[in-house]
Amino acid sequence: MAKTSKEGLYATSYEILKLLSKGLVVAVLLTSPYGGKAIAKYLAAEIKKKFNANYDKNRLAQSLRRLTQGDLLKITPQNGQEIVELTKKGRKRLLFYDLKQLTLIKPPRWDGFWRVVIFDIDEGKRHFRNALRRQMQQMDFYRLQESVFVTPYPCEKEISLIRDYYDTQDDVLIITAAKLENEALLKRIFNL
């Protein structure tokens, strides 16, 4: 996601989807002769406020069209206005973008608790199981066993995001423990 942008750049799909996911409903009068450009103008102003980025309104209108054609956004008439909303596929894509940027926040002081993530995912969901392992390693979890990972940092929100993306609530569990066997090794690994 672009932190700052120059005039004329394309808005990223992430910025548009994120903005719409935060409850912004773009409503533009259907009587507007500019249609998508009127929506883009309004959305550009909101993106400037939220992301401190300036985008060319014509290019933003193109992005909106592309997202709509990709079934990530839907524009529906309602009470004489056009309402722009995320579709289910759009919410899934936003989760994908968030998943790629997922990291654990390491607090200044360890709270003394271990977070053990365990999962038992059958062979039919092998793609999820392998993706989960890669994601855990990317977030610097320590692998205790094939399907058991540990971290000293809070991870409930991050694991919830992963569960939501792969639509598997019951296959992944988090255990919070005050003590683990071989804790000295883990403390050295995590520099605690």
C-alpha positions as CSV (number, residue, x, y, z in Angstrom):
1,M,0.0,0.0,0.0
2,A,1.4,3.4,-0.9
3,K,1.9,5.6,2.1
4,T,2.2,8.7,0.0
5,S,1.5,9.1,-3.7
6,K,2.0,11.6,-6.4
7,E,-0.8,13.1,-8.4
8,G,-1.8,10.9,-11.3
9,L,-0.9,7.5,-9.8
10,Y,-3.3,4.6,-9.7
11,A,-5.0,3.9,-6.4
12,T,-4.2,0.3,-5.4
13,S,-7.0,-2.2,-5.1
14,Y,-6.0,-2.6,-1.4
15,E,-6.6,1.1,-0.7
16,I,-10.0,1.1,-2.4
17,L,-11.2,-2.1,-0.8
18,K,-9.8,-1.2,2.7
19,L,-11.6,2.1,2.6
20,L,-14.9,0.5,1.6
21,S,-14.5,-2.2,4.3
22,K,-14.3,0.4,7.0
23,G,-17.9,1.2,6.5
24,L,-17.7,3.9,3.9
25,V,-20.6,3.6,1.6
26,V,-20.2,5.7,-1.5
27,A,-23.5,7.1,-2.7
28,V,-23.8,9.2,-5.8
29,L,-26.9,10.6,-7.3
30,L,-27.9,8.5,-10.4
31,T,-28.8,11.7,-12.1
32,S,-25.1,12.7,-12.2
33,P,-24.0,12.7,-15.9
34,Y,-20.6,11.5,-14.8
35,G,-21.6,8.2,-13.2
36,G,-18.4,6.4,-12.3
37,K,-16.3,9.6,-12.4
38,A,-18.6,11.1,-9.8
39,I,-18.0,8.1,-7.6
40,A,-14.3,8.3,-8.2
41,K,-14.2,12.0,-7.3
42,Y,-15.9,11.2,-4.0
43,L,-13.7,8.2,-3.3
44,A,-10.5,10.1,-4.2
45,A,-11.4,12.7,-1.5
46,E,-11.9,9.9,1.0
47,I,-8.6,8.2,0.0
48,K,-6.8,11.5,0.4
49,K,-8.2,11.9,4.0
50,K,-7.5,8.3,5.0
51,F,-4.3,7.4,3.2
52,N,-2.8,10.9,2.5
53,A,-2.6,10.0,-1.2
54,N,-3.6,11.9,-4.3
55,Y,-4.9,10.0,-7.3
56,D,-6.1,11.1,-10.7
57,K,-9.9,10.8,-10.7
58,N,-10.0,9.2,-14.2
59,R,-7.6,6.5,-13.2
60,L,-9.5,6.0,-10.0
61,A,-12.7,5.5,-12.1
62,Q,-10.7,2.9,-14.2
63,S,-9.8,1.1,-10.9
64,L,-13.4,1.1,-9.8
65,R,-14.5,-0.3,-13.2
66,R,-11.8,-3.0,-13.0
67,L,-12.8,-4.0,-9.4
68,T,-16.5,-4.1,-10.4
69,Q,-15.7,-6.2,-13.5
70,G,-13.7,-8.5,-11.2
71,D,-16.8,-8.9,-9.0
72,L,-14.9,-7.3,-6.0
73,L,-17.2,-4.3,-5.8
74,K,-20.9,-3.9,-6.7
75,I,-22.6,-0.7,-7.6
76,T,-26.3,-0.9,-7.1
77,P,-29.1,1.7,-7.5
78,Q,-30.9,2.5,-4.3
79,N,-33.3,5.4,-3.5
80,G,-32.1,7.4,-6.5
81,Q,-28.4,6.9,-5.7
82,E,-25.7,4.5,-6.7
83,I,-24.3,2.6,-3.7
84,V,-20.7,1.1,-3.9
85,E,-20.1,-1.9,-1.7
86,L,-17.7,-4.7,-1.3
87,T,-18.8,-8.1,-2.5
88,K,-18.0,-11.4,-0.7
89,K,-15.2,-11.9,-3.2
90,G,-14.0,-8.3,-2.5
91,R,-13.9,-9.0,1.3
92,K,-11.9,-12.2,0.6
93,R,-9.4,-10.3,-1.6
94,L,-9.0,-7.7,1.2
95,L,-8.3,-10.6,3.7
96,F,-5.7,-11.9,1.2
97,Y,-3.9,-8.5,1.1
98,D,-4.0,-8.2,4.9
99,L,-2.7,-11.8,5.2
100,K,0.3,-10.9,3.0
101,Q,1.2,-8.0,5.4
102,L,0.5,-10.0,8.6
103,T,3.2,-9.7,11.3
104,L,3.1,-10.1,15.1
105,I,3.4,-7.0,17.2
106,K,6.2,-7.6,19.7
107,P,5.3,-5.8,22.9
108,P,8.2,-4.1,24.8
109,R,7.8,-6.5,27.7
110,W,6.9,-10.2,27.5
111,D,3.8,-10.9,29.6
112,G,5.1,-14.4,30.6
113,F,2.6,-16.4,28.5
114,W,3.2,-18.7,25.6
115,R,0.8,-18.9,22.7
116,V,0.7,-22.4,21.3
117,V,-1.1,-22.8,18.0
118,I,-2.1,-26.3,17.1
119,F,-4.0,-27.6,14.1
120,D,-5.3,-30.8,12.8
121,I,-6.2,-30.3,9.2
122,D,-7.2,-33.3,7.1
123,E,-5.6,-34.2,3.8
124,G,-8.5,-32.7,1.8
125,K,-7.4,-29.3,3.0
126,R,-3.7,-29.8,2.4
127,H,-3.4,-26.4,0.6
128,F,-4.6,-24.6,3.8
129,R,-2.4,-26.7,6.0
130,N,0.7,-25.9,4.0
131,A,-0.2,-22.2,3.7
132,L,-0.8,-22.1,7.4
133,R,2.7,-23.5,8.1
134,R,4.3,-21.0,5.7
135,Q,2.3,-18.1,7.3
136,M,3.4,-19.2,10.9
137,Q,7.0,-19.3,9.9
138,Q,6.7,-16.0,8.1
139,M,5.4,-14.5,11.4
140,D,8.4,-15.9,13.3
141,F,6.6,-18.6,15.2
142,Y,8.8,-21.5,16.4
143,R,7.8,-24.9,15.1
144,L,7.6,-27.4,18.0
145,Q,6.2,-30.2,15.9
146,E,4.7,-30.6,12.4
147,S,1.4,-28.9,13.4
148,V,2.4,-27.2,16.6
149,F,3.8,-23.7,16.7
150,V,4.7,-21.4,19.6
151,T,5.3,-17.7,20.1
152,P,5.5,-15.5,23.2
153,Y,3.5,-12.7,21.6
154,P,-0.2,-12.2,21.4
155,C,-1.5,-13.6,18.1
156,E,-5.2,-14.1,18.5
157,K,-6.2,-11.4,15.9
158,E,-3.7,-12.7,13.4
159,I,-4.8,-16.3,13.8
160,S,-8.5,-15.2,13.5
161,L,-7.6,-13.4,10.2
162,I,-6.0,-16.6,8.9
163,R,-9.1,-18.7,10.0
164,D,-11.4,-16.2,8.3
165,Y,-9.4,-16.2,5.0
166,Y,-9.3,-20.0,4.8
167,D,-12.8,-20.4,6.3
168,T,-11.8,-22.9,8.8
169,Q,-12.7,-22.0,12.4
170,D,-12.6,-25.4,14.1
171,D,-9.3,-26.7,12.7
172,V,-6.9,-24.3,14.4
173,L,-6.7,-23.8,18.2
174,I,-4.7,-21.4,20.3
175,I,-3.6,-22.4,23.8
176,T,-2.2,-19.8,26.2
177,A,0.2,-21.3,28.7
178,A,2.2,-20.0,31.6
179,K,4.9,-22.7,31.3
180,L,6.2,-25.0,28.7
181,E,8.7,-27.8,28.8
182,N,12.1,-26.7,27.4
183,E,11.1,-23.1,28.1
184,A,14.8,-22.1,28.5
185,L,15.5,-23.0,24.8
186,L,12.4,-21.0,23.7
187,K,13.5,-18.0,25.7
188,R,16.9,-18.1,24.0
189,I,15.2,-18.4,20.6
190,F,13.0,-15.4,21.2
191,N,15.6,-13.4,23.1
192,L,13.5,-13.1,26.2
